[in-house]
């Protein structure tokens, strides 16, 4: 049986003052793939799509200042 997961990744960096959030987002899109492949070869799952799933990027948030994340 499959279970849904959420993965949050935080990047932090310094960019030129005159760069827009849209420019940063475009650069990240070009640099990172929209999905990644995981491998659970030791799993007893019979479905190959679950043993080697593609994890799709659902959304991306970019801010000029830090943000607080509340998980409940």
C-alpha positions, 0 to 999 in steps of 0.5 A: 500500500502506498502512502503520500509524503511531503518533503520540504527543502530550504535553500538560502543564498545571497543574490544581487539587490536588483534581481527579482523574485521571478528571476530567481524562481526561473533560475531555480526552475532551470537548475532543478528538475521538476521531479526526482526518482527514489529507490526502495529496492529493499521494500517488499512492495510488489508494484515497481512504481512504488518501489522506484517512485517519481516524486513530483515538485508540487509548489515552490515558495521564494521570499526576500525575507525569512518565513515561519512554517507552522506544521500542525 
